[in-house]
Amino acid sequence: MPPDGPDGPGRAREGKAVGRMARELPLVVGVDGSDGSLAAVDWAVDEAARHGVPLRLVHASLWERYEGVTPSTSLERPSEEVMAEHVVASAAERARRRDPDVKISTDVRPEDAAEALLNEGDNASALITGSRGRGALAGLLLGSVGLAVAARAHCPVIVVRGDRAGLEGTHGRILLGVGEPATGGDAVRFAFREAAARACTLDAVRAWRRPAHETAGSPGLAGTPARYHEERAAARLDELLRDAAADHPEVRVRRTVLEGPAHTVLVERSAAGDLVVVGVRRRQGHFGLQLGRVAHALLHHADCPVAVVPERV
């Protein structure tokens, strides 16, 4: 597979992002047979049913690395390939038992897991992974692969993690971390769609902090510094939610502004959420990991599944 570059897969992914919601696209789940990926399958089945979209189960592995030798006959298949097919078949059967009405397809791909999922994301409504994979076999869907996908994909990525209540969606609440317009527009719309599909409350949170050396006499401050920054945060929150709220009047929105680091605030509040949504910005021409501190902290510490939504630019 050619590396990302000016004319490589990374640029193509950006171009395909616009207009992808105009047609029915599947939820794509990376599976490797681990407990984490099975939890992701269960969660994804319910999500596909809520949104009326197909589910695609993908296993990617460079199994030729594990064999070490060429099969003795042309009819003999690598054991890792056979195992991969068993993994996706078992996951598909599990998904069908959970909801027979969800349309399911599968694929086994002999390539790097992260690259395979990123390419699948070109034709997906979202990519879904477990928080941990089968660490005993390098190249399968590891936690590091899920992190790489969340940091590079040009479609939403949902990492299924958290406690039992969060995984089962019993709180009736979507948590949205509201940042700046450069990172948050698509995340806001995604969160409203989720809340509408689940008929639940949207908990929209914006964190704020005072500059370390600010005083009450600083220019522009009215009243106490804390009140000034809190009111600014509340006004900004209303501004960033306005359009999506108008498009989804059926969604009950709880607006909250809190002083403190955003990653700390959201990790703490994730204990009462069924899904936490944050936005990230993908810089054009940059092909390393693009994941801010807030998203990184949530992917490692949230008590419910985490949706990382890239802002299209």
Number of C-alpha atoms within 10 A of each C-alpha: 9 7 11 15 13 13 10 12 18 21 16 16 20 17 15 14 20 13 8 15 11 7 9 13 18 23 26 27 31 30 31 29 20 18 15 22 26 23 17 24 28 19 23 25 26 16 19 21 17 14 13 15 18 21 26 25 25 24 24 24 24 17 23 15 11 14 13 8 9 11 12 8 7 7 7 9 12 15 14 17 19 12 14 24 18 15 19 23 17 14 23 20 12 16 24 15 11 15 14 13 14 19 17 19 15 16 14 20 17 15 18 17 27 25 19 20 28 23 17 23 26 22 21 25 23 23 30 30 34 28 26 21 26 18 13 8 12 15 21 27 30 25 20 16 23 26 21 20 28 32 24 23 29 29 28 26 29 27 29 30 26 23 13 12 15 24 21 14 18 12 16 16 25 26 26 27 24 25 23 14 16 15 20 25 22 20 25 27 17 21 25 28 18 22 23 19 15 17 14 19 21 25 21 23 23 24 22 20 14 14 9 6 6 11 12 13 11 10 8 9 15 13 10 11 17 16 12 15 19 19 12 13 21 18 12 18 21 13 11 17 19 12 13 18 17 10 12 14 11 14 21 17 18 12 15 14 21 15 15 14 13 22 19 15 19 27 21 14 16 25 19 21 28 25 31 32 28 27 29 27 20 24 12 11 11 14 16 12 14 20 20 14 11 20 28 17 16 26 26 16 18 27 26 30 28 29 27 27 31 28 20 19 13
